[in-house]
Amino acid sequence: MPAQIRPGWVQQLRIVVMLGRPRTCIPGLIAYFLGYYYTGAGFTPKLILGATLAFLIGFSANLHNTYTDLEEDCRNLPGRVWLYAQLGAPRMRWVLTAVNAFMLLSSLVFSGMFFVYMAFAVIGLHQYSFRPLRMKARPVLGLYVFAQAVVFPFISGWLSDTAAQPFSHDHAFVAMLVYLTVWFLAKGTFKNVPDYEGDRAAGLRTSATVFPTRRGAARFSAAATMVAYLSLVVLVAGGWSPLRMLLCLPWCAVALAQCVRLVRAEDAGEANAILRTDMVVSSGFLASVLLLQAPSWRSVGVIVVSGLVLVASDLLMIDSRRDSDAATSPPGATALGGVDTTAERPRTPQGLFDRVAPRYDVLNSLLSLGSDRRWRRAAAKQLEVPPGGAVLDVATGTGALAAEIARLLPKGARVVGCDLNASMLHVAAHRVRRDPQVPITLTRGDALHLPLADACVDAATIAFAIDDMPDRHACAAELYRVLRPGGQLVLLELSMPDREPLRSVYRGVLRTLHSAGRLRGGEGYRHLREEIVRYRGRDAVEHLLRGHSFERYRWQRLTGGIAMLHVAYKPPNPVDRSMEPGEL
């Protein structure tokens, strides 16, 4: 990633918090205090440290998932991929190491048994996401380990009192342990449903992807969720929880409504929004269990703090799973996340260019990860223009490429920028006025019917536009017509990287643009994204140019394949389209 877009340390800290997803750590925090209740001990300062460690179990799990789940998150959570890309892998590794080291060293404050238990927790967090075990890719084992996000803090609360003997004759403690395991197993099935498409495309086997459809997975999750909530009655019937615990049962109606919504969800984006709401439902239910099982001011304080974290996370937007994220594949995507290069690319209506003209260069910078100026310079350096020669920049837009070419031209040479859109030419004219020494002439014209004589320019360029033409073949024919014999054509196109990890990171950028395209005024982002994902590929460009008699074709990959540079020449002695050189 280019260094110029690396965020400052404050923004980096915010990104780490967003990737850690504090709102998802609330169930673990509540479970810790619920486990501590069974020790019968009072308040001690170490309780705050233990609660912090319980909170960090979920926080660290989310960071581990961010680091390892790049492929599936490009579909499931594109916003998270973009945050990770800004932070960078080396810094993420440092954060993971620091958090896990803090958890281990802090556990020594309690007891040797607590330290050993925390060591198992850290190993489990690592192997849930990382290879060789990567337990999240094993449907049953993955669910069990996911449940430890609540079970581990619950047992940690019990172990916070050195006098406690885990799994002793306190049957109530064991009964609650079993219940929490069952309940969060069901939550694991619920969590996997919105990620169905992305996980399946990435070849990840989860409790959801073992089903042939997302709706089938949602039905199974709904059944498991309702059984888990209603199992609370067993705790009371067995005498392991007080009768007042039945006051939690109204949450079953809320859970049922969530399940119905999940089954009826039309797409993964809607399911993703339901999952965000369900975290509030889960936290509310578990808070009720804590308050009714262990009624005290301490429990009230924990619930208040948990509520503040939930509210702050939403108000400050410090959560990497956002409602705008959706796992639906873009049109033309294959089951493996590739792109159907035979699909026709969308045409750009001129009205769209009218709206995006003032920020068009910003869009290009975003899509290029800040490399677009370097690409234009690379294209300009390819040109072979004699002194006094002429270059035509077709679809010049804001004149960015034309200006770059003009700076490198030999003495007496000139550039003509041609574009159909008046708004884009207005921006280009402003650029030319800022630098009157740059020899650029702007003209309005259609690339399919260029307002120039035959064989009048020594070179022609076209950037990010050949596949946007209503008739790309007519455009190629016009470029051939206006070039002098032996003239050079340089094309610059946005494309899709073909190598990892850049391909996965860039997919995440495109998914973020898809989300931005839903916002008011964001149609430019959406359209440019669709152009890229439907890019036909280098072979299609070569076929187009050779089909119109261009020769000596060559190409160059830029920034790992985010852009492609194509160069070809008109034959020195064209036999099928002979014409006398004309004047510009």
C-alpha positions as CSV (number, residue, x, y, z in Angstrom):
1,M,0.0,0.0,0.0
2,P,1.4,3.4,-0.8
3,A,2.8,5.2,2.2
4,Q,0.9,8.4,1.6
5,I,-2.4,6.8,2.7
6,R,-1.0,5.4,6.0
7,P,-3.2,6.9,8.8
8,G,-1.8,8.7,11.8
9,W,-1.4,7.0,15.2
10,V,-4.8,8.3,16.5
11,Q,-6.5,6.9,13.4
12,Q,-4.6,3.7,13.7
13,L,-5.8,3.3,17.3
14,R,-9.3,3.9,16.2
15,I,-8.9,1.2,13.5
16,V,-7.6,-1.3,16.0
17,V,-10.6,-0.6,18.3
18,M,-13.0,-1.0,15.3
19,L,-11.4,-4.3,14.3
20,G,-11.6,-5.5,17.9
21,R,-15.4,-4.7,17.9
22,P,-16.0,-3.8,21.6
23,R,-19.8,-4.3,21.3
24,T,-19.2,-8.0,20.6
25,C,-17.1,-8.4,23.8
26,I,-20.0,-7.5,26.1
27,P,-21.4,-11.0,26.5
28,G,-18.0,-12.2,27.7
29,L,-17.7,-9.3,30.1
30,I,-21.1,-10.1,31.6
31,A,-20.3,-13.9,31.7
32,Y,-17.2,-13.1,33.7
33,F,-19.1,-11.4,36.5
34,L,-21.7,-14.2,36.4
35,G,-18.9,-16.8,37.0
36,Y,-17.5,-14.6,39.8
37,Y,-20.8,-14.7,41.5
38,Y,-20.5,-18.4,42.1
39,T,-17.3,-17.9,44.1
40,G,-19.3,-16.0,46.8
41,A,-16.4,-13.5,47.1
42,G,-16.7,-9.8,47.5
43,F,-15.2,-7.0,45.4
44,T,-11.4,-6.8,45.0
45,P,-9.3,-4.6,42.8
46,K,-8.2,-7.7,40.9
47,L,-11.8,-8.0,39.7
48,I,-11.3,-5.0,37.4
49,L,-8.2,-6.7,35.9
50,G,-10.1,-10.0,35.5
51,A,-13.0,-8.2,33.7
52,T,-10.5,-6.5,31.4
53,L,-9.0,-9.9,30.5
54,A,-12.5,-11.3,29.9
55,F,-13.2,-8.4,27.6
56,L,-10.0,-8.9,25.7
57,I,-10.8,-12.5,24.9
58,G,-13.5,-11.4,22.5
59,F,-11.4,-8.4,21.4
60,S,-8.4,-10.6,20.5
61,A,-10.6,-13.1,18.8
62,N,-11.9,-10.4,16.4
63,L,-8.4,-9.2,15.7
64,H,-7.3,-12.8,14.9
65,N,-10.2,-13.2,12.5
66,T,-9.4,-9.9,10.7
67,Y,-5.9,-11.1,10.1
68,T,-6.8,-14.5,8.7
69,D,-10.1,-14.1,7.0
70,L,-9.1,-11.7,4.2
71,E,-10.6,-13.9,1.4
72,E,-14.1,-14.3,2.9
73,D,-14.2,-10.8,4.3
74,C,-13.8,-9.3,0.9
75,R,-17.4,-10.5,0.4
76,N,-18.7,-10.6,4.0
77,L,-17.1,-7.5,5.6
78,P,-15.5,-5.4,2.9
79,G,-15.3,-2.4,5.3
80,R,-13.1,-4.6,7.6
81,V,-10.8,-5.5,4.8
82,W,-10.3,-1.8,4.0
83,L,-9.6,-1.0,7.7
84,Y,-7.0,-3.8,7.8
85,A,-5.4,-2.6,4.6
86,Q,-5.0,0.9,6.1
87,L,-3.4,-0.6,9.3
88,G,-1.1,-3.0,7.4
89,A,-0.2,-6.6,8.2
90,P,3.1,-5.8,10.2
91,R,1.2,-3.5,12.5
92,M,-1.6,-5.9,13.0
93,R,0.9,-8.6,13.9
94,W,2.4,-6.3,16.5
95,V,-1.0,-5.5,18.0
96,L,-1.9,-9.2,18.2
97,T,1.3,-10.0,19.9
98,A,0.9,-7.1,22.4
99,V,-2.7,-8.0,23.3
100,N,-1.9,-11.7,23.8
101,A,1.2,-10.9,25.8
102,F,-0.7,-8.6,28.1
103,M,-3.3,-11.2,28.7
104,L,-0.7,-13.8,29.6
105,L,1.4,-11.6,31.9
106,S,-1.6,-10.1,33.6
107,S,-3.0,-13.5,34.4
108,L,0.0,-14.1,36.7
109,V,-1.5,-11.7,39.2
110,F,-4.2,-14.3,40.0
111,S,-2.7,-17.8,40.3
112,G,-0.8,-20.4,38.5
113,M,-4.0,-22.2,37.5
114,F,-5.4,-18.9,36.2
115,F,-2.3,-18.4,34.1
116,V,-2.4,-21.9,32.6
117,Y,-6.1,-21.4,31.8
118,M,-5.3,-18.1,30.1
119,A,-2.5,-19.7,28.1
120,F,-5.1,-22.3,26.8
121,A,-7.4,-19.4,25.9
122,V,-4.7,-17.6,23.9
123,I,-3.7,-20.8,22.1
124,G,-7.4,-21.4,21.4
125,L,-7.8,-17.9,20.0
126,H,-4.9,-18.4,17.7
127,Q,-5.8,-21.8,16.4
128,Y,-9.5,-20.9,16.0
129,S,-8.3,-18.6,13.1
130,F,-4.8,-19.8,12.2
131,R,-3.5,-22.9,10.7
132,P,-2.7,-25.8,11.2
133,L,-5.9,-26.4,13.1
134,R,-8.0,-23.4,11.9
135,M,-10.9,-24.7,14.0
136,K,-13.4,-22.2,12.6
137,A,-13.2,-24.2,9.3
138,R,-14.5,-27.3,11.1
139,P,-18.3,-26.9,11.5
140,V,-18.8,-28.7,14.9
141,L,-15.4,-27.9,16.5
142,G,-15.6,-24.3,15.2
143,L,-18.9,-23.8,17.0
144,Y,-17.6,-25.2,20.2
145,V,-14.5,-23.0,20.2
146,F,-16.7,-20.0,19.3
147,A,-18.8,-20.7,22.4
148,Q,-15.7,-20.2,24.5
149,A,-16.1,-16.5,23.9
150,V,-18.6,-16.7,26.7
151,V,-17.5,-19.9,28.5
152,F,-13.9,-18.9,28.9
153,P,-14.8,-15.6,30.7
154,F,-17.4,-17.4,32.8
155,I,-14.8,-19.9,34.1
156,S,-12.2,-17.0,34.4
157,G,-14.6,-15.3,36.8
158,W,-14.7,-18.5,38.9
159,L,-10.9,-18.8,38.9
160,S,-10.5,-15.1,39.9
161,D,-11.0,-16.2,43.5
162,T,-8.0,-18.4,44.4
163,A,-10.1,-20.2,47.0
164,A,-12.5,-21.5,44.4
165,Q,-12.2,-25.1,43.2
166,P,-13.6,-25.3,39.6
167,F,-16.0,-28.1,38.7
168,S,-16.5,-28.9,42.4
169,H,-19.7,-30.0,44.0
170,D,-21.4,-26.7,43.0
171,H,-23.9,-28.2,40.7
172,A,-25.4,-24.8,40.0
173,F,-22.1,-23.5,38.6
174,V,-21.8,-26.6,36.3
175,A,-25.4,-26.3,35.2
176,M,-24.9,-22.6,34.3
177,L,-21.7,-23.6,32.5
178,V,-23.5,-26.1,30.4
179,Y,-26.4,-23.7,29.7
180,L,-24.0,-20.9,28.5
181,T,-22.2,-23.4,26.2
182,V,-25.5,-24.5,24.6
183,W,-26.7,-21.0,24.3
184,F,-23.6,-19.6,22.6
185,L,-23.3,-22.7,20.4
186,A,-26.7,-21.5,19.0
187,K,-25.4,-18.0,18.7
188,G,-22.5,-19.3,16.6
189,T,-24.9,-20.8,14.1
190,F,-26.8,-17.5,14.0
191,K,-23.5,-15.5,13.5
192,N,-22.5,-17.7,10.5
193,V,-25.6,-17.2,8.5
194,P,-24.9,-13.6,7.2
195,D,-21.4,-14.7,6.2
196,Y,-22.8,-17.7,4.1
197,E,-22.0,-16.4,0.6
198,G,-18.5,-15.2,1.4
199,D,-17.5,-18.2,3.4
200,R,-18.9,-20.6,0.8
201,A,-17.0,-18.8,-2.0
202,A,-13.8,-19.0,0.0
203,G,-14.3,-22.7,0.5
204,L,-14.8,-22.4,4.3
205,R,-16.9,-25.1,6.0
206,T,-19.0,-23.6,8.7
207,S,-22.3,-24.5,10.4
208,A,-24.0,-22.4,7.7
209,T,-22.1,-23.5,4.6
210,V,-22.8,-27.2,5.2
211,F,-26.3,-26.4,4.1
212,P,-27.1,-26.0,0.3
213,T,-28.7,-22.5,0.8
214,R,-28.4,-19.6,3.2
215,R,-32.1,-19.9,4.0
216,G,-31.6,-23.6,5.0
217,A,-28.8,-22.5,7.3
218,A,-31.1,-19.8,8.7
219,R,-33.9,-22.3,9.5
220,F,-31.4,-24.5,11.4
221,S,-30.0,-21.6,13.3
222,A,-33.5,-20.4,14.2
223,A,-34.4,-23.8,15.6
224,A,-31.2,-24.1,17.6
225,T,-31.6,-20.5,18.9
226,M,-35.1,-21.1,20.2
227,V,-34.1,-24.4,21.9
228,A,-31.2,-22.6,23.6
229,Y,-33.3,-19.8,25.0
230,L,-36.1,-22.1,26.2
231,S,-33.5,-24.3,27.9
232,L,-33.5,-21.7,30.6
233,V,-36.5,-23.5,32.0
234,V,-34.4,-26.5,32.7
235,L,-32.1,-24.5,35.0
236,V,-35.1,-23.5,37.1
237,A,-36.8,-26.9,37.0
238,G,-33.5,-28.5,38.2
239,G,-33.2,-26.1,41.1
240,W,-30.0,-24.6,39.8
241,S,-31.4,-21.2,39.3
242,P,-34.1,-19.3,41.3
243,L,-37.7,-19.1,40.1
244,R,-37.3,-15.4,39.3
245,M,-35.0,-16.5,36.4
246,L,-38.2,-17.2,34.5
247,L,-38.6,-13.4,34.1
248,C,-36.0,-13.8,31.3
249,L,-38.5,-15.7,29.2
250,P,-39.9,-12.6,27.4
251,W,-36.6,-12.4,25.7
252,C,-37.7,-15.6,23.9
253,A,-40.3,-13.6,22.0
254,V,-37.6,-11.1,20.9
255,A,-35.3,-14.0,19.9
256,L,-38.1,-15.5,17.9
257,A,-38.7,-12.3,16.0
258,Q,-35.0,-12.2,15.2
259,C,-35.1,-15.7,13.9
260,V,-38.1,-15.0,11.7
261,R,-36.3,-12.0,10.3
262,L,-33.2,-14.0,9.6
263,V,-35.1,-16.7,7.7
264,R,-36.9,-14.1,5.7
265,A,-33.9,-12.0,4.9
266,E,-33.7,-11.5,1.1
267,D,-29.9,-11.0,1.0
268,A,-26.8,-11.1,3.1
269,G,-26.8,-7.4,3.6
270,E,-30.2,-7.6,5.4
271,A,-29.0,-10.6,7.4
272,N,-25.9,-8.7,8.4
273,A,-28.1,-5.9,9.8
274,I,-30.1,-8.4,11.8
275,L,-26.9,-9.9,13.2
276,R,-25.9,-6.4,14.5
277,T,-29.3,-6.1,16.2
278,D,-28.9,-9.6,17.6
279,M,-25.8,-8.6,19.5
280,V,-27.9,-6.1,21.5
281,V,-30.5,-8.9,22.1
282,S,-27.8,-11.3,23.3
283,S,-26.3,-8.7,25.6
284,G,-29.7,-7.8,27.0
285,F,-30.6,-11.4,27.7
286,L,-27.3,-12.2,29.4
287,A,-27.6,-9.0,31.4
288,S,-31.0,-10.2,32.6
289,V,-29.6,-13.5,33.6
290,L,-26.8,-11.9,35.6
291,L,-29.2,-9.5,37.4
292,L,-31.7,-12.3,38.3
293,Q,-29.1,-14.9,39.2
294,A,-26.9,-12.5,41.1
295,P,-29.0,-9.4,42.1
296,S,-26.5,-6.8,43.5
297,W,-25.3,-3.3,42.8
298,R,-22.2,-4.8,41.3
299,S,-24.4,-6.5,38.7
300,V,-26.2,-3.2,38.0
301,G,-22.9,-1.5,37.5
302,V,-21.7,-4.1,35.0
303,I,-25.0,-3.8,33.1
304,V,-24.7,0.0,33.0
305,V,-21.1,-0.2,31.7
306,S,-22.0,-2.8,29.1
307,G,-24.9,-0.6,27.9
308,L,-22.6,2.4,27.6
309,V,-20.1,0.4,25.5
310,L,-22.9,-0.7,23.2
311,V,-24.3,2.8,22.8
312,A,-20.8,4.4,22.4
313,S,-19.8,1.8,19.8
314,D,-22.8,2.7,17.6
315,L,-22.7,6.5,18.2
316,L,-19.0,6.7,17.5
317,M,-19.2,4.1,14.7
318,I,-16.4,2.0,16.1
319,D,-17.5,-1.4,14.8
320,S,-16.2,-3.0,11.6
321,R,-19.4,-4.9,10.9
322,R,-21.6,-2.3,9.4
323,D,-25.1,-2.4,7.9
324,S,-23.7,-1.3,4.5
325,D,-21.7,-4.5,4.3
326,A,-23.3,-7.2,2.2
327,A,-22.1,-10.6,1.0
328,T,-24.0,-10.6,-2.2
329,S,-21.7,-11.2,-5.1
330,P,-21.4,-8.5,-7.8
331,P,-23.0,-9.2,-11.1
332,G,-20.6,-11.3,-13.2
333,A,-18.9,-12.8,-10.2
334,T,-18.1,-16.5,-10.2
335,A,-18.5,-18.9,-7.4
336,L,-14.8,-18.6,-6.7
337,G,-15.0,-14.8,-6.4
338,G,-13.6,-14.2,-9.9
339,V,-15.2,-12.2,-12.6
340,D,-17.0,-13.2,-15.7
341,T,-15.0,-11.4,-18.3
342,T,-17.5,-12.1,-21.0
343,A,-20.1,-9.9,-19.2
344,E,-20.7,-6.5,-20.9
345,R,-19.4,-3.6,-18.9
346,P,-21.9,-0.9,-17.9
347,R,-21.9,2.3,-20.0
348,T,-21.5,5.6,-18.3
349,P,-24.3,8.0,-18.9
350,Q,-23.1,11.6,-19.5
351,G,-25.3,12.8,-16.7
352,L,-23.2,10.8,-14.3
353,F,-20.0,12.5,-15.6
354,D,-21.7,15.9,-15.1
355,R,-22.3,15.0,-11.4
356,V,-18.9,13.5,-10.7
357,A,-16.7,15.8,-12.7
358,P,-15.6,18.0,-9.7
359,R,-14.4,14.9,-7.7
360,Y,-13.5,12.6,-10.6
361,D,-9.8,12.8,-9.8
362,V,-10.5,11.9,-6.2
363,L,-12.4,8.8,-7.4
364,N,-9.4,7.7,-9.5
365,S,-7.0,8.2,-6.6
366,L,-9.3,6.1,-4.4
367,L,-9.6,3.3,-6.9
368,S,-5.8,3.3,-7.5
369,L,-4.9,3.4,-3.8
370,G,-3.1,6.7,-4.6
371,S,-1.1,5.4,-7.6
372,D,-3.0,7.1,-10.5
373,R,-0.5,9.9,-11.0
374,R,2.3,7.4,-11.3
375,W,0.3,5.4,-13.8
376,R,-0.3,8.5,-16.0
377,R,3.4,9.3,-15.8
378,A,4.3,5.8,-16.9
379,A,1.9,6.1,-19.9
380,A,3.3,9.5,-20.8
381,K,6.9,8.1,-20.8
382,Q,5.8,5.4,-23.3
383,L,5.1,8.0,-26.0
384,E,7.5,8.4,-28.9
385,V,6.7,11.9,-30.2
386,P,9.1,13.8,-32.6
387,P,9.8,17.5,-32.0
388,G,6.8,19.5,-33.3
389,G,4.6,16.4,-33.2
390,A,1.1,16.1,-32.0
391,V,-0.6,13.8,-29.4
392,L,-4.3,13.2,-29.1
393,D,-5.7,12.4,-25.7
394,V,-9.2,10.8,-26.3
395,A,-11.7,11.0,-23.4
396,T,-9.4,13.4,-21.8
397,G,-11.8,14.1,-18.9
398,T,-10.3,16.5,-16.4
399,G,-7.1,16.7,-18.5
400,A,-4.9,14.9,-15.9
401,L,-3.2,12.6,-18.5
402,A,-2.9,15.4,-21.1
403,A,-1.1,17.6,-18.6
404,E,1.3,14.8,-17.7
405,I,2.0,14.2,-21.4
406,A,2.5,17.9,-22.1
407,R,5.2,18.1,-19.4
408,L,7.3,15.4,-21.1
409,L,6.8,16.5,-24.7
410,P,9.8,17.5,-26.8
411,K,10.1,21.2,-27.9
412,G,7.4,22.3,-30.2
413,A,5.1,19.3,-29.7
414,R,1.5,19.8,-28.5
415,V,-1.4,17.9,-27.0
416,V,-5.0,17.9,-28.0
417,G,-7.5,16.8,-25.4
418,C,-10.8,15.7,-26.7
419,D,-13.9,14.8,-24.6
420,L,-17.6,14.7,-25.2
421,N,-18.6,15.9,-21.7
422,A,-18.7,19.7,-21.2
423,S,-18.5,19.4,-17.4
424,M,-15.3,17.4,-17.5
425,L,-13.8,19.8,-20.1
426,H,-14.6,22.7,-17.8
427,V,-12.4,21.0,-15.1
428,A,-9.7,20.4,-17.7
429,A,-9.8,24.0,-18.8
430,H,-9.3,25.1,-15.2
431,R,-6.2,22.9,-15.0
432,V,-4.8,24.4,-18.2
433,R,-5.3,27.9,-16.9
434,R,-3.4,27.1,-13.8
435,D,-0.4,26.2,-15.9
436,P,-0.4,28.3,-19.2
437,Q,3.1,27.0,-20.1
438,V,1.6,23.5,-20.8
439,P,0.8,23.2,-24.5
440,I,-2.7,21.7,-24.4
441,T,-5.6,22.5,-26.7
442,L,-9.1,21.3,-25.6
443,T,-11.9,20.4,-27.9
444,R,-15.3,18.8,-27.5
445,G,-15.9,15.7,-29.6
446,D,-17.3,12.2,-29.7
447,A,-14.7,9.4,-29.6
448,L,-16.7,7.5,-32.1
449,H,-16.6,10.4,-34.6
450,L,-13.4,12.3,-33.8
451,P,-13.4,15.9,-35.2
452,L,-10.0,15.4,-36.7
453,A,-8.6,14.7,-40.2
454,D,-7.2,11.3,-41.2
455,A,-3.6,10.5,-40.2
456,C,-3.0,13.8,-38.3
457,V,-1.4,12.8,-35.0
458,D,1.8,11.0,-34.1
459,A,0.4,9.4,-31.0
460,A,-2.9,8.9,-29.3
461,T,-3.8,8.0,-25.7
462,I,-7.0,7.0,-23.9
463,A,-7.2,6.3,-20.2
464,F,-9.9,4.5,-18.3
465,A,-12.4,4.9,-21.1
466,I,-12.0,2.4,-24.0
467,D,-14.4,-0.1,-22.5
468,D,-16.7,2.6,-21.4
469,M,-17.5,3.5,-25.0
470,P,-21.0,2.7,-26.5
471,D,-19.0,1.0,-29.3
472,R,-15.4,0.1,-28.4
473,H,-14.8,-1.2,-32.0
474,A,-15.8,2.1,-33.5
475,C,-13.6,3.9,-31.0
476,A,-10.6,1.7,-32.0
477,A,-11.3,2.3,-35.6
478,E,-11.3,6.1,-35.1
479,L,-8.0,6.0,-33.2
480,Y,-6.5,4.0,-36.0
481,R,-7.8,6.5,-38.6
482,V,-6.4,9.7,-37.0
483,L,-2.9,8.2,-36.3
484,R,-0.2,8.7,-38.9
485,P,1.4,5.6,-40.3
486,G,3.7,4.2,-37.7
487,G,1.8,6.2,-35.0
488,Q,1.6,5.0,-31.5
489,L,-1.4,4.2,-29.3
490,V,-1.2,4.0,-25.5
491,L,-4.2,2.8,-23.5
492,L,-4.4,2.9,-19.7
493,E,-7.1,0.8,-18.0
494,L,-8.1,-0.1,-14.4
495,S,-8.1,-3.8,-13.9
496,M,-8.2,-6.5,-11.2
497,P,-4.9,-7.7,-9.6
498,D,-4.2,-11.3,-10.3
499,R,-1.9,-12.0,-7.4
500,E,-2.5,-12.3,-3.6
501,P,-2.7,-10.7,-1.2
502,L,-3.2,-7.5,-3.3
503,R,-6.1,-9.1,-5.1
504,S,-8.0,-9.7,-1.9
505,V,-7.3,-6.3,-0.5
506,Y,-8.4,-4.6,-3.7
507,R,-11.6,-6.6,-3.7
508,G,-12.2,-5.2,-0.3
509,V,-11.8,-1.7,-1.6
510,L,-14.2,-2.4,-4.4
511,R,-16.8,-3.8,-1.9
512,T,-16.4,-0.6,0.1
513,L,-17.1,1.4,-3.0
514,H,-20.2,-0.7,-3.6
515,S,-21.4,0.3,-0.1
516,A,-20.5,4.0,-0.8
517,G,-22.5,3.8,-4.0
518,R,-25.6,3.3,-1.9
519,L,-25.2,6.7,-0.4
520,R,-26.8,9.8,-1.8
521,G,-24.5,11.1,-4.5
522,G,-22.4,7.9,-4.5
523,E,-23.4,6.6,-7.9
524,G,-20.0,7.5,-9.3
525,Y,-18.4,5.1,-6.8
526,R,-20.8,2.3,-7.7
527,H,-20.4,2.7,-11.4
528,L,-16.6,2.8,-11.4
529,R,-16.6,-0.3,-9.2
530,E,-18.8,-2.1,-11.7
531,E,-16.5,-1.1,-14.5
532,I,-13.5,-2.7,-12.8
533,V,-15.2,-6.0,-11.7
534,R,-16.3,-6.5,-15.3
535,Y,-13.0,-5.7,-16.9
536,R,-12.6,-8.0,-19.8
537,G,-8.8,-8.5,-19.3
538,R,-5.6,-8.0,-21.2
539,D,-6.4,-10.6,-23.9
540,A,-9.6,-8.8,-24.8
541,V,-7.7,-5.5,-25.3
542,E,-5.1,-7.2,-27.4
543,H,-7.8,-8.8,-29.5
544,L,-9.5,-5.5,-30.0
545,L,-6.4,-3.7,-31.2
546,R,-5.1,-6.5,-33.4
547,G,-8.6,-6.8,-34.9
548,H,-8.3,-3.2,-36.1
549,S,-4.9,-3.8,-37.7
550,F,-2.7,-2.4,-34.8
551,E,0.6,-4.3,-34.5
552,R,3.7,-4.6,-32.1
553,Y,1.3,-4.9,-29.2
554,R,2.8,-5.0,-25.7
555,W,1.5,-4.6,-22.2
556,Q,2.7,-3.8,-18.7
557,R,1.2,-4.5,-15.3
558,L,1.1,-1.5,-13.0
559,T,0.9,-1.7,-9.1
560,G,0.4,-5.4,-9.1
561,G,-2.2,-5.4,-11.8
562,I,-4.6,-2.7,-10.4
563,A,-3.9,-1.0,-13.7
564,M,-2.8,-2.2,-17.1
565,L,-0.8,-0.3,-19.7
566,H,-1.3,-1.3,-23.4
567,V,0.9,-0.1,-26.3
568,A,0.4,-0.7,-30.0
569,Y,1.3,0.8,-33.3
570,K,-0.3,1.6,-36.6
571,P,1.7,-0.1,-39.4
572,P,4.2,2.2,-41.1
573,N,2.7,1.2,-44.5
574,P,-1.0,0.2,-43.9
575,V,-2.2,-1.7,-46.9
576,D,-5.8,-1.9,-46.1
577,R,-6.4,1.7,-45.0
578,S,-3.8,3.7,-46.9
579,M,-4.2,7.4,-46.6
580,E,-2.1,10.5,-47.0
581,P,-1.0,12.2,-43.8
582,G,-3.2,15.1,-43.0
583,E,-3.1,18.2,-40.9
584,L,-4.4,18.5,-37.3
